Amino acid sequence: MGYEKHVKLFRNGRNQAVRIPREVELPGDEAILRKDGDRLILEPVPPRSLLAVLASLQPIDDDFAPIDDPVPEAVEP
């Protein structure tokens, strides 16, 4: 076993909570909690892919000013 420490459980409203010691804190502000028999397993949420982030974006309905996009001049080889 890599790490073991006794921690206190407490109530946060109607939920039971535990303080995670700094030396084992998880990144971000979300985690995955699984139950395996009597064990609770807490894991960091994997980072979202760029495609997942883009899929979650809402379309923009704003009208944008036209952009002057002239054809580039030919380049001699």
mmCIF file of the N, C-alpha and C atoms, coordinates in Angstrom:
data_MODEL
# 
_entry.id   MODEL 
# 
loop_
_atom_site.group_PDB 
_atom_site.id 
_atom_site.type_symbol 
_atom_site.label_atom_id 
_atom_site.label_alt_id 
_atom_site.label_comp_id 
_atom_site.label_asym_id 
_atom_site.label_entity_id 
_atom_site.label_seq_id 
_atom_site.pdbx_PDB_ins_code 
_atom_site.Cartn_x 
_atom_site.Cartn_y 
_atom_site.Cartn_z 
_atom_site.occupancy 
_atom_site.B_iso_or_equiv 
_atom_site.pdbx_formal_charge 
_atom_site.auth_seq_id 
_atom_site.auth_comp_id 
_atom_site.auth_asym_id 
_atom_site.auth_atom_id 
_atom_site.pdbx_PDB_model_num 
ATOM 1   N N  . MET A 1 1  ? 0.863   -1.179 0.000   1.00 0.00 ? 1  MET A N  1 
ATOM 2   C CA . MET A 1 1  ? 0.000   0.000  0.000   1.00 0.00 ? 1  MET A CA 1 
ATOM 3   C C  . MET A 1 1  ? 0.902   1.233  0.000   1.00 0.00 ? 1  MET A C  1 
ATOM 4   N N  . GLY A 1 2  ? 0.588   2.226  -0.837  1.00 0.00 ? 2  GLY A N  1 
ATOM 5   C CA . GLY A 1 2  ? 1.455   3.381  -0.982  1.00 0.00 ? 2  GLY A CA 1 
ATOM 6   C C  . GLY A 1 2  ? 1.250   4.476  0.052   1.00 0.00 ? 2  GLY A C  1 
ATOM 7   N N  . TYR A 1 3  ? 0.037   4.680  0.545   1.00 0.00 ? 3  TYR A N  1 
ATOM 8   C CA . TYR A 1 3  ? -0.231  5.785  1.461   1.00 0.00 ? 3  TYR A CA 1 
ATOM 9   C C  . TYR A 1 3  ? -1.395  5.392  2.350   1.00 0.00 ? 3  TYR A C  1 
ATOM 10  N N  . GLU A 1 4  ? -1.261  5.668  3.622   1.00 0.00 ? 4  GLU A N  1 
ATOM 11  C CA . GLU A 1 4  ? -2.360  5.402  4.548   1.00 0.00 ? 4  GLU A CA 1 
ATOM 12  C C  . GLU A 1 4  ? -2.348  6.459  5.631   1.00 0.00 ? 4  GLU A C  1 
ATOM 13  N N  . LYS A 1 5  ? -3.515  6.995  5.940   1.00 0.00 ? 5  LYS A N  1 
ATOM 14  C CA . LYS A 1 5  ? -3.641  7.999  6.996   1.00 0.00 ? 5  LYS A CA 1 
ATOM 15  C C  . LYS A 1 5  ? -5.077  7.945  7.507   1.00 0.00 ? 5  LYS A C  1 
ATOM 16  N N  . HIS A 1 6  ? -5.246  8.013  8.797   1.00 0.00 ? 6  HIS A N  1 
ATOM 17  C CA . HIS A 1 6  ? -6.584  8.083  9.375   1.00 0.00 ? 6  HIS A CA 1 
ATOM 18  C C  . HIS A 1 6  ? -7.085  9.516  9.230   1.00 0.00 ? 6  HIS A C  1 
ATOM 19  N N  . VAL A 1 7  ? -8.312  9.658  8.763   1.00 0.00 ? 7  VAL A N  1 
ATOM 20  C CA . VAL A 1 7  ? -8.905  10.986 8.570   1.00 0.00 ? 7  VAL A CA 1 
ATOM 21  C C  . VAL A 1 7  ? -10.258 11.026 9.274   1.00 0.00 ? 7  VAL A C  1 
ATOM 22  N N  . LYS A 1 8  ? -10.719 12.209 9.576   1.00 0.00 ? 8  LYS A N  1 
ATOM 23  C CA . LYS A 1 8  ? -12.011 12.402 10.229  1.00 0.00 ? 8  LYS A CA 1 
ATOM 24  C C  . LYS A 1 8  ? -13.100 12.577 9.182   1.00 0.00 ? 8  LYS A C  1 
ATOM 25  N N  . LEU A 1 9  ? -14.241 11.967 9.428   1.00 0.00 ? 9  LEU A N  1 
ATOM 26  C CA . LEU A 1 9  ? -15.427 12.185 8.609   1.00 0.00 ? 9  LEU A CA 1 
ATOM 27  C C  . LEU A 1 9  ? -16.252 13.261 9.295   1.00 0.00 ? 9  LEU A C  1 
ATOM 28  N N  . PHE A 1 10 ? -16.948 14.071 8.496   1.00 0.00 ? 10 PHE A N  1 
ATOM 29  C CA . PHE A 1 10 ? -17.804 15.111 9.065   1.00 0.00 ? 10 PHE A CA 1 
ATOM 30  C C  . PHE A 1 10 ? -19.017 15.301 8.177   1.00 0.00 ? 10 PHE A C  1 
ATOM 31  N N  . ARG A 1 11 ? -19.955 16.077 8.628   1.00 0.00 ? 11 ARG A N  1 
ATOM 32  C CA . ARG A 1 11 ? -21.171 16.358 7.873   1.00 0.00 ? 11 ARG A CA 1 
ATOM 33  C C  . ARG A 1 11 ? -21.052 17.715 7.204   1.00 0.00 ? 11 ARG A C  1 
ATOM 34  N N  . ASN A 1 12 ? -21.487 17.761 5.956   1.00 0.00 ? 12 ASN A N  1 
ATOM 35  C CA . ASN A 1 12 ? -21.594 19.013 5.209   1.00 0.00 ? 12 ASN A CA 1 
ATOM 36  C C  . ASN A 1 12 ? -23.032 19.054 4.715   1.00 0.00 ? 12 ASN A C  1 
ATOM 37  N N  . GLY A 1 13 ? -23.908 19.695 5.489   1.00 0.00 ? 13 GLY A N  1 
ATOM 38  C CA . GLY A 1 13 ? -25.334 19.624 5.196   1.00 0.00 ? 13 GLY A CA 1 
ATOM 39  C C  . GLY A 1 13 ? -25.807 18.202 5.427   1.00 0.00 ? 13 GLY A C  1 
ATOM 40  N N  . ARG A 1 14 ? -26.422 17.611 4.419   1.00 0.00 ? 14 ARG A N  1 
ATOM 41  C CA . ARG A 1 14 ? -26.909 16.233 4.539   1.00 0.00 ? 14 ARG A CA 1 
ATOM 42  C C  . ARG A 1 14 ? -25.891 15.221 4.009   1.00 0.00 ? 14 ARG A C  1 
ATOM 43  N N  . ASN A 1 15 ? -24.733 15.688 3.545   1.00 0.00 ? 15 ASN A N  1 
ATOM 44  C CA . ASN A 1 15 ? -23.715 14.801 2.983   1.00 0.00 ? 15 ASN A CA 1 
ATOM 45  C C  . ASN A 1 15 ? -22.599 14.523 3.975   1.00 0.00 ? 15 ASN A C  1 
ATOM 46  N N  . GLN A 1 16 ? -22.070 13.313 3.903   1.00 0.00 ? 16 GLN A N  1 
ATOM 47  C CA . GLN A 1 16 ? -20.884 12.988 4.677   1.00 0.00 ? 16 GLN A CA 1 
ATOM 48  C C  . GLN A 1 16 ? -19.674 13.420 3.845   1.00 0.00 ? 16 GLN A C  1 
ATOM 49  N N  . ALA A 1 17 ? -18.662 13.955 4.491   1.00 0.00 ? 17 ALA A N  1 
ATOM 50  C CA . ALA A 1 17 ? -17.486 14.459 3.775   1.00 0.00 ? 17 ALA A CA 1 
ATOM 51  C C  . ALA A 1 17 ? -16.220 14.054 4.513   1.00 0.00 ? 17 ALA A C  1 
ATOM 52  N N  . VAL A 1 18 ? -15.111 14.159 3.811   1.00 0.00 ? 18 VAL A N  1 
ATOM 53  C CA . VAL A 1 18 ? -13.794 13.876 4.384   1.00 0.00 ? 18 VAL A CA 1 
ATOM 54  C C  . VAL A 1 18 ? -12.827 14.920 3.832   1.00 0.00 ? 18 VAL A C  1 
ATOM 55  N N  . ARG A 1 19 ? -11.913 15.393 4.664   1.00 0.00 ? 19 ARG A N  1 
ATOM 56  C CA . ARG A 1 19 ? -10.866 16.297 4.189   1.00 0.00 ? 19 ARG A CA 1 
ATOM 57  C C  . ARG A 1 19 ? -9.752  15.460 3.582   1.00 0.00 ? 19 ARG A C  1 
ATOM 58  N N  . ILE A 1 20 ? -9.332  15.849 2.396   1.00 0.00 ? 20 ILE A N  1 
ATOM 59  C CA . ILE A 1 20 ? -8.248  15.134 1.720   1.00 0.00 ? 20 ILE A CA 1 
ATOM 60  C C  . ILE A 1 20 ? -6.950  15.852 2.066   1.00 0.00 ? 20 ILE A C  1 
ATOM 61  N N  . PRO A 1 21 ? -5.996  15.161 2.690   1.00 0.00 ? 21 PRO A N  1 
ATOM 62  C CA . PRO A 1 21 ? -4.728  15.809 3.039   1.00 0.00 ? 21 PRO A CA 1 
ATOM 63  C C  . PRO A 1 21 ? -4.024  16.363 1.798   1.00 0.00 ? 21 PRO A C  1 
ATOM 64  N N  . ARG A 1 22 ? -3.341  17.478 1.985   1.00 0.00 ? 22 ARG A N  1 
ATOM 65  C CA . ARG A 1 22 ? -2.676  18.186 0.887   1.00 0.00 ? 22 ARG A CA 1 
ATOM 66  C C  . ARG A 1 22 ? -1.751  17.273 0.079   1.00 0.00 ? 22 ARG A C  1 
ATOM 67  N N  . GLU A 1 23 ? -1.046  16.377 0.760   1.00 0.00 ? 23 GLU A N  1 
ATOM 68  C CA . GLU A 1 23 ? -0.074  15.542 0.048   1.00 0.00 ? 23 GLU A CA 1 
ATOM 69  C C  . GLU A 1 23 ? -0.708  14.550 -0.920  1.00 0.00 ? 23 GLU A C  1 
ATOM 70  N N  . VAL A 1 24 ? -2.023  14.354 -0.857  1.00 0.00 ? 24 VAL A N  1 
ATOM 71  C CA . VAL A 1 24 ? -2.698  13.454 -1.792  1.00 0.00 ? 24 VAL A CA 1 
ATOM 72  C C  . VAL A 1 24 ? -3.883  14.124 -2.482  1.00 0.00 ? 24 VAL A C  1 
ATOM 73  N N  . GLU A 1 25 ? -3.938  15.480 -2.483  1.00 0.00 ? 25 GLU A N  1 
ATOM 74  C CA . GLU A 1 25 ? -5.075  16.134 -3.130  1.00 0.00 ? 25 GLU A CA 1 
ATOM 75  C C  . GLU A 1 25 ? -5.125  15.821 -4.609  1.00 0.00 ? 25 GLU A C  1 
ATOM 76  N N  . LEU A 1 26 ? -6.332  15.882 -5.142  1.00 0.00 ? 26 LEU A N  1 
ATOM 77  C CA . LEU A 1 26 ? -6.560  15.606 -6.555  1.00 0.00 ? 26 LEU A CA 1 
ATOM 78  C C  . LEU A 1 26 ? -6.569  16.917 -7.332  1.00 0.00 ? 26 LEU A C  1 
ATOM 79  N N  . PRO A 1 27 ? -6.178  16.887 -8.605  1.00 0.00 ? 27 PRO A N  1 
ATOM 80  C CA . PRO A 1 27 ? -6.223  18.106 -9.414  1.00 0.00 ? 27 PRO A CA 1 
ATOM 81  C C  . PRO A 1 27 ? -7.661  18.444 -9.800  1.00 0.00 ? 27 PRO A C  1 
ATOM 82  N N  . GLY A 1 28 ? -7.901  19.706 -10.102 1.00 0.00 ? 28 GLY A N  1 
ATOM 83  C CA . GLY A 1 28 ? -9.213  20.123 -10.599 1.00 0.00 ? 28 GLY A CA 1 
ATOM 84  C C  . GLY A 1 28 ? -10.246 20.271 -9.509  1.00 0.00 ? 28 GLY A C  1 
ATOM 85  N N  . ASP A 1 29 ? -11.509 20.359 -9.926  1.00 0.00 ? 29 ASP A N  1 
ATOM 86  C CA . ASP A 1 29 ? -12.599 20.540 -8.958  1.00 0.00 ? 29 ASP A CA 1 
ATOM 87  C C  . ASP A 1 29 ? -13.672 19.457 -9.077  1.00 0.00 ? 29 ASP A C  1 
ATOM 88  N N  . GLU A 1 30 ? -13.339 18.358 -9.759  1.00 0.00 ? 30 GLU A N  1 
ATOM 89  C CA . GLU A 1 30 ? -14.245 17.223 -9.863  1.00 0.00 ? 30 GLU A CA 1 
ATOM 90  C C  . GLU A 1 30 ? -13.449 15.943 -9.689  1.00 0.00 ? 30 GLU A C  1 
ATOM 91  N N  . ALA A 1 31 ? -14.139 14.885 -9.242  1.00 0.00 ? 31 ALA A N  1 
ATOM 92  C CA . ALA A 1 31 ? -13.514 13.577 -9.101  1.00 0.00 ? 31 ALA A CA 1 
ATOM 93  C C  . ALA A 1 31 ? -14.571 12.514 -9.381  1.00 0.00 ? 31 ALA A C  1 
ATOM 94  N N  . ILE A 1 32 ? -14.112 11.295 -9.562  1.00 0.00 ? 32 ILE A N  1 
ATOM 95  C CA . ILE A 1 32 ? -15.008 10.149 -9.759  1.00 0.00 ? 32 ILE A CA 1 
ATOM 96  C C  . ILE A 1 32 ? -14.943 9.309  -8.490  1.00 0.00 ? 32 ILE A C  1 
ATOM 97  N N  . LEU A 1 33 ? -16.113 9.007  -7.919  1.00 0.00 ? 33 LEU A N  1 
ATOM 98  C CA . LEU A 1 33 ? -16.202 8.189  -6.715  1.00 0.00 ? 33 LEU A CA 1 
ATOM 99  C C  . LEU A 1 33 ? -16.861 6.868  -7.095  1.00 0.00 ? 33 LEU A C  1 
ATOM 100 N N  . ARG A 1 34 ? -16.166 5.766  -6.796  1.00 0.00 ? 34 ARG A N  1 
ATOM 101 C CA . ARG A 1 34 ? -16.705 4.434  -7.057  1.00 0.00 ? 34 ARG A CA 1 
ATOM 102 C C  . ARG A 1 34 ? -16.729 3.651  -5.754  1.00 0.00 ? 34 ARG A C  1 
ATOM 103 N N  . LYS A 1 35 ? -17.664 2.729  -5.663  1.00 0.00 ? 35 LYS A N  1 
ATOM 104 C CA . LYS A 1 35 ? -17.718 1.845  -4.503  1.00 0.00 ? 35 LYS A CA 1 
ATOM 105 C C  . LYS A 1 35 ? -17.430 0.430  -4.981  1.00 0.00 ? 35 LYS A C  1 
ATOM 106 N N  . ASP A 1 36 ? -16.487 -0.240 -4.314  1.00 0.00 ? 36 ASP A N  1 
ATOM 107 C CA . ASP A 1 36 ? -16.096 -1.605 -4.633  1.00 0.00 ? 36 ASP A CA 1 
ATOM 108 C C  . ASP A 1 36 ? -16.171 -2.393 -3.326  1.00 0.00 ? 36 ASP A C  1 
ATOM 109 N N  . GLY A 1 37 ? -17.287 -3.062 -3.107  1.00 0.00 ? 37 GLY A N  1 
ATOM 110 C CA . GLY A 1 37 ? -17.503 -3.737 -1.820  1.00 0.00 ? 37 GLY A CA 1 
ATOM 111 C C  . GLY A 1 37 ? -17.617 -2.678 -0.726  1.00 0.00 ? 37 GLY A C  1 
ATOM 112 N N  . ASP A 1 38 ? -16.757 -2.781 0.308   1.00 0.00 ? 38 ASP A N  1 
ATOM 113 C CA . ASP A 1 38 ? -16.746 -1.793 1.384   1.00 0.00 ? 38 ASP A CA 1 
ATOM 114 C C  . ASP A 1 38 ? -15.794 -0.635 1.102   1.00 0.00 ? 38 ASP A C  1 
ATOM 115 N N  . ARG A 1 39 ? -15.078 -0.686 -0.018  1.00 0.00 ? 39 ARG A N  1 
ATOM 116 C CA . ARG A 1 39 ? -14.081 0.354  -0.333  1.00 0.00 ? 39 ARG A CA 1 
ATOM 117 C C  . ARG A 1 39 ? -14.699 1.472  -1.151  1.00 0.00 ? 39 ARG A C  1 
ATOM 118 N N  . LEU A 1 40 ? -14.311 2.691  -0.836  1.00 0.00 ? 40 LEU A N  1 
ATOM 119 C CA . LEU A 1 40 ? -14.631 3.846  -1.668  1.00 0.00 ? 40 LEU A CA 1 
ATOM 120 C C  . LEU A 1 40 ? -13.364 4.227  -2.416  1.00 0.00 ? 40 LEU A C  1 
ATOM 121 N N  . ILE A 1 41 ? -13.474 4.397  -3.716  1.00 0.00 ? 41 ILE A N  1 
ATOM 122 C CA . ILE A 1 41 ? -12.324 4.716  -4.548  1.00 0.00 ? 41 ILE A CA 1 
ATOM 123 C C  . ILE A 1 41 ? -12.565 6.080  -5.182  1.00 0.00 ? 41 ILE A C  1 
ATOM 124 N N  . LEU A 1 42 ? -11.671 7.007  -4.919  1.00 0.00 ? 42 LEU A N  1 
ATOM 125 C CA . LEU A 1 42 ? -11.784 8.376  -5.420  1.00 0.00 ? 42 LEU A CA 1 
ATOM 126 C C  . LEU A 1 42 ? -10.669 8.610  -6.429  1.00 0.00 ? 42 LEU A C  1 
ATOM 127 N N  . GLU A 1 43 ? -11.041 8.974  -7.659  1.00 0.00 ? 43 GLU A N  1 
ATOM 128 C CA . GLU A 1 43 ? -10.061 9.166  -8.729  1.00 0.00 ? 43 GLU A CA 1 
ATOM 129 C C  . GLU A 1 43 ? -10.276 10.515 -9.400  1.00 0.00 ? 43 GLU A C  1 
ATOM 130 N N  . PRO A 1 44 ? -9.198  11.118 -9.911  1.00 0.00 ? 44 PRO A N  1 
ATOM 131 C CA . PRO A 1 44 ? -9.371  12.373 -10.643 1.00 0.00 ? 44 PRO A CA 1 
ATOM 132 C C  . PRO A 1 44 ? -10.128 12.128 -11.938 1.00 0.00 ? 44 PRO A C  1 
ATOM 133 N N  . VAL A 1 45 ? -10.879 13.129 -12.364 1.00 0.00 ? 45 VAL A N  1 
ATOM 134 C CA . VAL A 1 45 ? -11.566 13.061 -13.649 1.00 0.00 ? 45 VAL A CA 1 
ATOM 135 C C  . VAL A 1 45 ? -10.507 13.254 -14.738 1.00 0.00 ? 45 VAL A C  1 
ATOM 136 N N  . PRO A 1 46 ? -10.479 12.384 -15.744 1.00 0.00 ? 46 PRO A N  1 
ATOM 137 C CA . PRO A 1 46 ? -9.490  12.581 -16.809 1.00 0.00 ? 46 PRO A CA 1 
ATOM 138 C C  . PRO A 1 46 ? -9.743  13.904 -17.530 1.00 0.00 ? 46 PRO A C  1 
ATOM 139 N N  . PRO A 1 47 ? -8.690  14.548 -18.028 1.00 0.00 ? 47 PRO A N  1 
ATOM 140 C CA . PRO A 1 47 ? -8.881  15.805 -18.746 1.00 0.00 ? 47 PRO A CA 1 
ATOM 141 C C  . PRO A 1 47 ? -9.772  15.585 -19.967 1.00 0.00 ? 47 PRO A C  1 
ATOM 142 N N  . ARG A 1 48 ? -10.612 16.570 -20.239 1.00 0.00 ? 48 ARG A N  1 
ATOM 143 C CA . ARG A 1 48 ? -11.500 16.479 -21.400 1.00 0.00 ? 48 ARG A CA 1 
ATOM 144 C C  . ARG A 1 48 ? -10.701 16.731 -22.668 1.00 0.00 ? 48 ARG A C  1 
ATOM 145 N N  . SER A 1 49 ? -11.049 16.024 -23.716 1.00 0.00 ? 49 SER A N  1 
ATOM 146 C CA . SER A 1 49 ? -10.376 16.243 -24.993 1.00 0.00 ? 49 SER A CA 1 
ATOM 147 C C  . SER A 1 49 ? -10.854 17.561 -25.588 1.00 0.00 ? 49 SER A C  1 
ATOM 148 N N  . LEU A 1 50 ? -10.076 18.106 -26.502 1.00 0.00 ? 50 LEU A N  1 
ATOM 149 C CA . LEU A 1 50 ? -10.463 19.340 -27.174 1.00 0.00 ? 50 LEU A CA 1 
ATOM 150 C C  . LEU A 1 50 ? -11.775 19.149 -27.917 1.00 0.00 ? 50 LEU A C  1 
ATOM 151 N N  . LEU A 1 51 ? -11.990 17.985 -28.525 1.00 0.00 ? 51 LEU A N  1 
ATOM 152 C CA . LEU A 1 51 ? -13.244 17.732 -29.237 1.00 0.00 ? 51 LEU A CA 1 
ATOM 153 C C  . LEU A 1 51 ? -14.437 17.764 -28.284 1.00 0.00 ? 51 LEU A C  1 
ATOM 154 N N  . ALA A 1 52 ? -14.277 17.233 -27.077 1.00 0.00 ? 52 ALA A N  1 
ATOM 155 C CA . ALA A 1 52 ? -15.374 17.261 -26.099 1.00 0.00 ? 52 ALA A CA 1 
ATOM 156 C C  . ALA A 1 52 ? -15.667 18.693 -25.667 1.00 0.00 ? 52 ALA A C  1 
ATOM 157 N N  . VAL A 1 53 ? -14.627 19.494 -25.474 1.00 0.00 ? 53 VAL A N  1 
ATOM 158 C CA . VAL A 1 53 ? -14.825 20.904 -25.103 1.00 0.00 ? 53 VAL A CA 1 
ATOM 159 C C  . VAL A 1 53 ? -15.541 21.638 -26.230 1.00 0.00 ? 53 VAL A C  1 
ATOM 160 N N  . LEU A 1 54 ? -15.086 21.462 -27.473 1.00 0.00 ? 54 LEU A N  1 
ATOM 161 C CA . LEU A 1 54 ? -15.712 22.144 -28.608 1.00 0.00 ? 54 LEU A CA 1 
ATOM 162 C C  . LEU A 1 54 ? -17.167 21.718 -28.773 1.00 0.00 ? 54 LEU A C  1 
ATOM 163 N N  . ALA A 1 55 ? -17.469 20.442 -28.544 1.00 0.00 ? 55 ALA A N  1 
ATOM 164 C CA . ALA A 1 55 ? -18.842 19.947 -28.674 1.00 0.00 ? 55 ALA A CA 1 
ATOM 165 C C  . ALA A 1 55 ? -19.763 20.553 -27.619 1.00 0.00 ? 55 ALA A C  1 
ATOM 166 N N  . SER A 1 56 ? -19.214 20.998 -26.497 1.00 0.00 ? 56 SER A N  1 
ATOM 167 C CA . SER A 1 56 ? -20.042 21.561 -25.427 1.00 0.00 ? 56 SER A CA 1 
ATOM 168 C C  . SER A 1 56 ? -20.308 23.058 -25.601 1.00 0.00 ? 56 SER A C  1 
ATOM 169 N N  . LEU A 1 57 ? -19.633 23.695 -26.556 1.00 0.00 ? 57 LEU A N  1 
ATOM 170 C CA . LEU A 1 57 ? -19.802 25.136 -26.759 1.00 0.00 ? 57 LEU A CA 1 
ATOM 171 C C  . LEU A 1 57 ? -21.126 25.445 -27.447 1.00 0.00 ? 57 LEU A C  1 
ATOM 172 N N  . GLN A 1 58 ? -21.732 26.559 -27.066 1.00 0.00 ? 58 GLN A N  1 
ATOM 173 C CA . GLN A 1 58 ? -22.967 27.019 -27.686 1.00 0.00 ? 58 GLN A CA 1 
ATOM 174 C C  . GLN A 1 58 ? -22.636 27.912 -28.873 1.00 0.00 ? 58 GLN A C  1 
ATOM 175 N N  . PRO A 1 59 ? -23.461 27.890 -29.934 1.00 0.00 ? 59 PRO A N  1 
ATOM 176 C CA . PRO A 1 59 ? -23.184 28.765 -31.083 1.00 0.00 ? 59 PRO A CA 1 
ATOM 177 C C  . PRO A 1 59 ? -23.321 30.239 -30.697 1.00 0.00 ? 59 PRO A C  1 
ATOM 178 N N  . ILE A 1 60 ? -22.578 31.075 -31.398 1.00 0.00 ? 60 ILE A N  1 
ATOM 179 C CA . ILE A 1 60 ? -22.632 32.522 -31.171 1.00 0.00 ? 60 ILE A CA 1 
ATOM 180 C C  . ILE A 1 60 ? -23.570 33.122 -32.212 1.00 0.00 ? 60 ILE A C  1 
ATOM 181 N N  . ASP A 1 61 ? -24.558 33.863 -31.761 1.00 0.00 ? 61 ASP A N  1 
ATOM 182 C CA . ASP A 1 61 ? -25.540 34.455 -32.672 1.00 0.00 ? 61 ASP A CA 1 
ATOM 183 C C  . ASP A 1 61 ? -25.202 35.886 -33.064 1.00 0.00 ? 61 ASP A C  1 
ATOM 184 N N  . ASP A 1 62 ? -24.068 36.413 -32.604 1.00 0.00 ? 62 ASP A N  1 
ATOM 185 C CA . ASP A 1 62 ? -23.699 37.793 -32.922 1.00 0.00 ? 62 ASP A CA 1 
ATOM 186 C C  . ASP A 1 62 ? -23.359 37.939 -34.396 1.00 0.00 ? 62 ASP A C  1 
ATOM 187 N N  . ASP A 1 63 ? -23.671 39.132 -34.949 1.00 0.00 ? 63 ASP A N  1 
ATOM 188 C CA . ASP A 1 63 ? -23.252 39.452 -36.306 1.00 0.00 ? 63 ASP A CA 1 
ATOM 189 C C  . ASP A 1 63 ? -21.888 40.107 -36.228 1.00 0.00 ? 63 ASP A C  1 
ATOM 190 N N  . PHE A 1 64 ? -20.967 39.625 -37.036 1.00 0.00 ? 64 PHE A N  1 
ATOM 191 C CA . PHE A 1 64 ? -19.625 40.177 -37.042 1.00 0.00 ? 64 PHE A CA 1 
ATOM 192 C C  . PHE A 1 64 ? -19.439 41.030 -38.283 1.00 0.00 ? 64 PHE A C  1 
ATOM 193 N N  . ALA A 1 65 ? -18.616 42.072 -38.153 1.00 0.00 ? 65 ALA A N  1 
ATOM 194 C CA . ALA A 1 65 ? -18.322 42.949 -39.284 1.00 0.00 ? 65 ALA A CA 1 
ATOM 195 C C  . ALA A 1 65 ? -17.601 42.153 -40.362 1.00 0.00 ? 65 ALA A C  1 
ATOM 196 N N  . PRO A 1 66 ? -17.858 42.468 -41.645 1.00 0.00 ? 66 PRO A N  1 
ATOM 197 C CA . PRO A 1 66 ? -17.147 41.766 -42.703 1.00 0.00 ? 66 PRO A CA 1 
ATOM 198 C C  . PRO A 1 66 ? -15.642 42.034 -42.622 1.00 0.00 ? 66 PRO A C  1 
ATOM 199 N N  . ILE A 1 67 ? -14.865 41.076 -43.033 1.00 0.00 ? 67 ILE A N  1 
ATOM 200 C CA . ILE A 1 67 ? -13.409 41.185 -42.994 1.00 0.00 ? 67 ILE A CA 1 
ATOM 201 C C  . ILE A 1 67 ? -12.897 41.355 -44.420 1.00 0.00 ? 67 ILE A C  1 
ATOM 202 N N  . ASP A 1 68 ? -12.066 42.376 -44.630 1.00 0.00 ? 68 ASP A N  1 
ATOM 203 C CA . ASP A 1 68 ? -11.459 42.594 -45.931 1.00 0.00 ? 68 ASP A CA 1 
ATOM 204 C C  . ASP A 1 68 ? -10.394 41.516 -46.125 1.00 0.00 ? 68 ASP A C  1 
ATOM 205 N N  . ASP A 1 69 ? -10.600 40.630 -47.085 1.00 0.00 ? 69 ASP A N  1 
ATOM 206 C CA . ASP A 1 69 ? -9.694  39.512 -47.317 1.00 0.00 ? 69 ASP A CA 1 
ATOM 207 C C  . ASP A 1 69 ? -9.283  39.490 -48.785 1.00 0.00 ? 69 ASP A C  1 
ATOM 208 N N  . PRO A 1 70 ? -8.360  40.397 -49.172 1.00 0.00 ? 70 PRO A N  1 
ATOM 209 C CA . PRO A 1 70 ? -7.979  40.468 -50.594 1.00 0.00 ? 70 PRO A CA 1 
ATOM 210 C C  . PRO A 1 70 ? -7.199  39.219 -51.035 1.00 0.00 ? 70 PRO A C  1 
ATOM 211 N N  . VAL A 1 71 ? -7.261  38.950 -52.335 1.00 0.00 ? 71 VAL A N  1 
ATOM 212 C CA . VAL A 1 71 ? -6.517  37.821 -52.901 1.00 0.00 ? 71 VAL A CA 1 
ATOM 213 C C  . VAL A 1 71 ? -5.043  38.179 -52.863 1.00 0.00 ? 71 VAL A C  1 
ATOM 214 N N  . PRO A 1 72 ? -4.187  37.253 -52.417 1.00 0.00 ? 72 PRO A N  1 
ATOM 215 C CA . PRO A 1 72 ? -2.759  37.580 -52.341 1.00 0.00 ? 72 PRO A CA 1 
ATOM 216 C C  . PRO A 1 72 ? -2.147  37.727 -53.740 1.00 0.00 ? 72 PRO A C  1 
ATOM 217 N N  . GLU A 1 73 ? -1.115  38.531 -53.821 1.00 0.00 ? 73 GLU A N  1 
ATOM 218 C CA . GLU A 1 73 ? -0.431  38.733 -55.102 1.00 0.00 ? 73 GLU A CA 1 
ATOM 219 C C  . GLU A 1 73 ? 0.363   37.469 -55.444 1.00 0.00 ? 73 GLU A C  1 
ATOM 220 N N  . ALA A 1 74 ? 0.490   37.214 -56.737 1.00 0.00 ? 74 ALA A N  1 
ATOM 221 C CA . ALA A 1 74 ? 1.254   36.068 -57.190 1.00 0.00 ? 74 ALA A CA 1 
ATOM 222 C C  . ALA A 1 74 ? 2.716   36.249 -56.838 1.00 0.00 ? 74 ALA A C  1 
ATOM 223 N N  . VAL A 1 75 ? 3.392   35.162 -56.565 1.00 0.00 ? 75 VAL A N  1 
ATOM 224 C CA . VAL A 1 75 ? 4.818   35.177 -56.229 1.00 0.00 ? 75 VAL A CA 1 
ATOM 225 C C  . VAL A 1 75 ? 5.571   34.502 -57.361 1.00 0.00 ? 75 VAL A C  1 
ATOM 226 N N  . GLU A 1 76 ? 6.628   35.184 -57.865 1.00 0.00 ? 76 GLU A N  1 
ATOM 227 C CA . GLU A 1 76 ? 7.448   34.602 -58.938 1.00 0.00 ? 76 GLU A CA 1 
ATOM 228 C C  . GLU A 1 76 ? 8.359   33.535 -58.346 1.00 0.00 ? 76 GLU A C  1 
ATOM 229 N N  . PRO A 1 77 ? 8.497   32.371 -59.001 1.00 0.00 ? 77 PRO A N  1 
ATOM 230 C CA . PRO A 1 77 ? 9.396   31.324 -58.473 1.00 0.00 ? 77 PRO A CA 1 
ATOM 231 C C  . PRO A 1 77 ? 10.856  31.678 -58.603 1.00 0.00 ? 77 PRO A C  1 
# 
